[in-house]
Structure formats: structure tokens, C-alpha cells
Amino acid sequence: MDGERSKLAALSLPLLQGLCRARGIPPGRSSKEDLVERLVAKRKAKDGDANAARKRPAQVSIHGRCSPESTVVLLQSGDTFALGAGHGAPSGFRPLRCGRCGELFDLGKATFTHDPKRFWCPKCRFRAMDPFNEVVDGGLLHLCLVTAAEHRFTLSLPLLKEWRAAGEAVWVRMVALDCVELLQVWPEELSLEADGRELFRIAPPEKGHRRRDVPQELTYQLMAGPNVLQLRVNASAVGSGLAL
């Protein structure tokens, strides 16, 4: 933590205030030293929560009775609702409990053909898949299941300049849901545009060659403020998770 404290202390007060807002900490009129300590404390608390989650036994039964306070994540819409008395599940609802965070996840049209004990929801996969580029608090800007050939959404980045100055980066990643490994997997074909500009394109691998799938960094391709993104994929992407 001393190394992180030193890096934070080297930032200007406005940048520290922006970093606090990005991590859900109201900066108010706090001094620079106080903001550094609050950011370090936030990181310690996050590490403690992550350790507790790793030690928590997995809850894997998806056929048993759910308690009224069980939280169900509908990733396609980003909404949550309580499952229990008085709350009817939507048609086609197919829950599977995440072995890491314990939340129920709606598979929807996706499939998971492996041992349910090994299932992790997309949110947990994206947070754990790259330990060298850790997701900061509130860092999942957009998360969805790919269910169609096109997906259009708006990404609002009012603090992008502060994030750049603080060394934060914006990455786009995808995972195959029907898999137990934490791997970056692009569909056979993909393109992503922002306000009509192509950010990157994934082409099919050459015949007889294996493609190396790596995440794409968009930190300097996106604009501070609203960005209208358009994702286009082929059929191989159905059932994949997308996150920025």
C-alpha cells in the first residue's frame, strides 16, 4: 500500500478529486492528504471483500427454494429484482448461482454445459481475468450478454481526462459464457464503432492458423463525455459476455 500511497500523493488535488468521484468517494473540501488516505482505505476495503468472497463457500443449487432477498441479475438490461413471494420470474428465466459472488445469474438464451459448481457470472469473470489490469471500484462501465448481431449503447465518460492522468485505462473484453476458464475470447468476426468511427475490427483467423485473442484498449480512442457505440458480431458471439 505504501507504493500506491506514494503514486497517489504525486497527483494534483484536482486529479485526486476526480479519481475519488470515479471510485464513489465524495471528495468534498478534503485536503490532498485526506483524499490519498481515503483512496488507500477504499482499496484496502476492496481487497478485504475480495478475500472474503474467495473464502465463501459456493452456493450451487439452482433447483432449490430461493429466499425472498435473493438478488437476480438480468444482465441484458442491467436491472436487478428480488426473487421471491410476490415477484414472478420472467418467461424463459434460467438462473444459475455464481460460485464466486453468490448472486443468481439469468442465463437467458446462453448455455453452460459444465459443472454448475464451476460457474462464475460474467461480472466476476471480468473482474478476475486480468490481475495485472485490475478493475477499479465502479470500473465496469458497460456489461451485457450478446444476444443479437448488433448492440448499440451510449457510454458516458465525463471523467475520462482525469482517468487518463491518473493512469487508469478503458479496455473492452469478451468472454465465452459456456467455458470454465478466464479467457479473453472474441467471436469469429466483430467490429466496434464510436459515433460512426471504427475503433477496431476482429477478422476471422486465416485457414490453418490460430488467432491470438487479446483485449483492446480504448482509453485514447474514446471522447470525454457521451460516446455512442455500435457493436456488430456474427452468430458465434451469441452467449458471450461483453464488458468495458
N, C-alpha and C positions, 0 to 999 in steps of 0.2 A: 504493500500500500504506500510505502514511502516514495517509491518511484512514481506512482500515479499522482501523489500529492505534489511532488516537485514539478511534474508536467503541467498540472492544473495551475500551480502558483505562477508559472511563466506566462499564463494567458492574461489578457487585459480584462478589466472589470466588465465591459460590455459583452465580451465573448463568454465570460463565465455566466453572466446573467442569461444569455441566450441558451447556453448549454443546460443550465438549470431548468429553464422552461421546457426544453426538449425532453428532459428526463422527469418532468412532472413535479418540479420543486419550485414553488413561488419564490422568486428572488427578493421581492420587496425592496427595502433600502439597506440590505445587509452589506457588510464590508466584504472586501475581496477575500480576506482570510476566512470569514464565516462561510462564504459560498464554497470555498475549497473544502472545508471540513464537512459541510452538508453533502457535497457530491461524494466525498470519500465514504461518509456514513451510509449513503444510499447504496454505494457499491458493496459495502460490507453486508448490508441487509440482504441485498440481492444474492450474494454468494451464499449466505446462510440459508435462504429459501431454497436455492438450488440444491444444496447439500441435503436438506430435509426431504426434498422431493425424490432425490435418488435413493434415500433410505426407506421411503414409504412403500409398503407392500402394494403390489399391483392389484387392482380390483378388476377381475376379468370376466365375471359372469355377465352376459348380456341378456339372458333369458329370465333372470330373477326379477323380483319386485324392486322398483326404484323408489327411493324416498322422495317426498314432495319437494325437498330443496335441491334435488339433483339438477345440475346445470347441463343443458344440452346446447351444443354449439352448432348452429346452422351456418356452415362456412360460406355457402353460396351467397348469402345475404349479409353475413357479418352480424346477424342478430343472435340473441340468446333468449331462451324462455324456460320457465320452470316446468318440469315434467312431473305430474302427479295428479291428485284428485282435482277435477275441475279444469284440467288442461289437456285437451285431446291432442294426440300426436298427429302430424300431417300425414296424408296418404303417401305411402312409399317410404315412410320413415324407417331407417335401418341403423339403429345405434350400435356403437362398439366403444367400449371404455378404453381410454388411453392408459397404458401401463406406466406412464411417467407422471402425468398431472392428475389423473383420476377422473377427468371430465368425460362425459359421453359425447361421442362424435357421430354425426349423421353421415353415413357413407353415401347416401343418395343413390346415384347410378354407378358409383365406383364399386370395386370389389377388393376384398382382402382374403386371399386363399390360404394364408399361413395360420400358425397357432395364434389364437386371439390373445394369449399372454404376451406376445411379442409386438402387439400393435401399439404404435405411437401416433398421435394425431399430427397433422401437418405442422401446426404451430410449434409443438415440441421438437419435431424433426428439424425445422428451420433454425430454431434456437441452438440446437446442439451439433449441427452438421459441420460447422467450421469453427473450431476452438481458437483459431488464430485471427478470426474476424468476428469477435463476439457481438451479439445483438444487444444494443443498449436498451435500457428501460423505455418502453413505448416505441421501440425501434422497428416493429413490424408495421410498415406504413400501409400495405395493402396485402390481403391474404384471401385467396379464393381457390375453389376447385374448378378445373377446366371442364366445362360440360358442353361447350359448343365450339364451332370453328372460329368464332370471333368473340372477343371480350373487350368492351370499351369502358373505361373508368377515368375518373379525374383524381389526380394526385396533387394535393395542396402542400407546398413546401415553403412556407413563409420564412423559415429559419435556415434555409439551405446555405446561405453565405456564412452564417455562424458555425454551422456544422463543418463546412469545409475548413474554416480557420482553426477549428478545434481538432482537426484530423479525423473527423467522422466521414464515413463513406456510405453511398447508397448502392446496394447491389440488387440484382434480380436473379432469383434462383427458382428451380423447379425440382420436384421430387415425384417419383412414381409411387402412388399410394399402395399398390399391391407388391410391396417389397419390404424386407426387414432390415435392409442396410441403409445407412445415412449417406446416400449418394446423390450428387447432382446429376440429373437425367433430363436432357432436352428431348422433346419429341422429334420425330423424323424431320419435320420441317417447322419453322417458326419465324415470324417477323414481329418486331415491336416498333411502333411509331409513337412519336410525341408531337402533337399539334401538326401532323402531316409530315414530319421529318422522320426518316427511318433511323432508329437508334442502333439496331443490329439485326442480323438475319442468321438463322441456323439452317444450313443446307444439308440434304441427305448425305451420308458418307459415300465415298467412292466405292465402287464394287470391289469386294475383296479386302477392304480396309476397315479398320475400327476407328470410329470418331472419338476424340477426346473431349468429353463434355465438361466445361468449366463455367462457373458463374460469370456474369457480366456486370462490370461496374459502370454506373450511370451518373456518378457524382457531378461530372462536369458536362454532361450532355443534357441534363435537365435544367429548368429555369427556376429561380426563386419565385414562389407564387404558384398559381394553379397550372397543372400540366394535364392535357387531355391525351390519354394513352390508348392505343389501339393494338390489341394482341390478335394475331392470326396464326392458327395452327392447323395441322392436318389431323386426321382421325386418331393417330397414335397417341395424341395428347389427352384424350378423354380419360378421366380418372386420375390426372396428375394434379399436384398442388403447385400453385404459383405464389411467390411472395417477393415483396420489395421491402 
